[in-house]
Amino acid sequence: MNIETLAIHAGQDIDPATGSVIPPIYLSTTFERAADGTFPQSYMYTRNANPNRTILERCLSALEDGVECAAFGSGLAATMSIFQALRPGDHVVAPDDAYHGVSRLLREIMARWGLTYTAVDMTDLGAVRAALQPQTRLIWIETPSNPRLKVADIEAIAGIAHDVGALCVVDNTWATPVQQRPLELGADLVLHATTKYLGGHSDVLGGAVVTRELSPIFEQVRFLQANGGAVPSPFDCWLLLRGIQTLAYRVRAHAENAMRVARFLASHPRIERVHYPGLETHPGHAVATRQMRGFGGMLSIEVHGGEGAAMAVAGRLQIFTRATSLGGIESLIEHRASIEGPESKTPPSLLRVSVGLEHPDDLIADLEQALAE
Ligand SMILES: *Cc1c(COP(=O)(O)O)cnc(C)c1O
């Protein structure tokens, strides 16, 4: 079945009790036992499982072509569950430009757990191989990357991981399953900050892990979900599902608008560089063309004149909102270096743009006036 259909039907049966077409929100934290002590509907307590979470998880695993999914209260809670499924002493290879929260987890939290890691440029397969150690258990990929939209070759890196018996995990938040299916390219797990495109409306926080097969690592993620307790509320799950139903249509429109905005910016004299994998000049264009079905709705720009000029451009925009996050209906722009903090390697002239679903002509007109002065 196609992703548009799965988004609307996978996991979403008509409610057997009432005939409700759209699932009700099951707020109950606890579920009745039968007289013989069993749980006939398999629900016991909402931290372990809840009907709204089950619906969301079934839908997400269908979208990624996986076998199971575990949903969490945020993208970082989901990320943490994967790292905690490893053992102290294990080693992780991670991107040198991973989402800053993922790098911070490794550096400031998982280091105390005894997990070691090496940060490498994932576009350099030789560097990925050179970073492997005897204790390497996992290679973490994020593609396209944040904020420079670097493109990592998922199939090649999954091969490198599997050659040494390590796992390959892909953070697929930016591309979404509409434009990239890491499990089909050999990845073992997919990570999502469902906060972004899956929810799609900047009004719910969530995360998810989808697995290609029922593996020991996924069993451990599932165990941590129920027993660590970083679970999404039933209403969060319901809102996420509502967002997911229109995912394919939104993502295609985001990507179309991003391509138009990127082409406009690439031709503007005040812009030094545009990072968008849809542009033929982008170093990851060939790999992106091979492994993606479209180039996503995110791009970043470097403005001539450094940090001050970049801030001034962001300050003059009327339609783009200056705010962090991405993947919602509204266009956002953000000065990344200042949010990433002192460890950041992002150029101070860089602005990251989440291209929304406003009309692209209006977005381009807004950028034109902000760049005119
Ligand atoms: C936002 C984001 C995360 C973290 O998700 P939260 O829901 O904010 O915890 C992880 N990876 C990527 C690529 C993101 O954009």
The ligand as an SDF file (V2000), in Angstrom:
LIG
                    3D

 15 15  0  0  0  0  0  0  0  0999 V2000
   14.1990   18.1370   17.1260 C   0  0  0  0  0  0  0  0  0  0  0  0
   15.1130   17.0540   16.7660 C   0  0  0  0  0  0  0  0  0  0  0  0
   15.4610   16.0660   17.7050 C   0  0  0  0  0  0  0  0  0  0  0  0
   14.9870   16.1100   19.1460 C   0  0  0  0  0  0  0  0  0  0  0  0
   13.5980   16.0000   19.2820 O   0  0  0  0  0  0  0  0  0  0  0  0
   12.8140   16.6380   20.5480 P   0  0  0  0  0  0  0  0  0  0  0  0
   11.4010   16.2080   20.3240 O   0  0  0  0  0  0  0  0  0  0  0  0
   13.0240   18.1070   20.5110 O   0  0  0  0  0  0  0  0  0  0  0  0
   13.3930   16.0040   21.7710 O   0  0  0  0  0  0  0  0  0  0  0  0
   16.3030   15.0530   17.2900 C   0  0  0  0  0  0  0  0  0  0  0  0
   16.7880   14.9990   16.0240 N   0  0  0  0  0  0  0  0  0  0  0  0
   16.4710   15.9320   15.1110 C   0  0  0  0  0  0  0  0  0  0  0  0
   17.0400   15.8180   13.7370 C   0  0  0  0  0  0  0  0  0  0  0  0
   15.6320   16.9860   15.4360 C   0  0  0  0  0  0  0  0  0  0  0  0
   15.3400   17.9130   14.5190 O   0  0  0  0  0  0  0  0  0  0  0  0
  1  2  1  0
  2  3  1  0
  2 14  2  0
  3  4  1  0
  3 10  2  0
  4  5  1  0
  5  6  1  0
  6  7  2  0
  6  8  1  0
  6  9  1  0
 10 11  1  0
 11 12  2  0
 12 13  1  0
 12 14  1  0
 14 15  1  0
M  END
$$$$
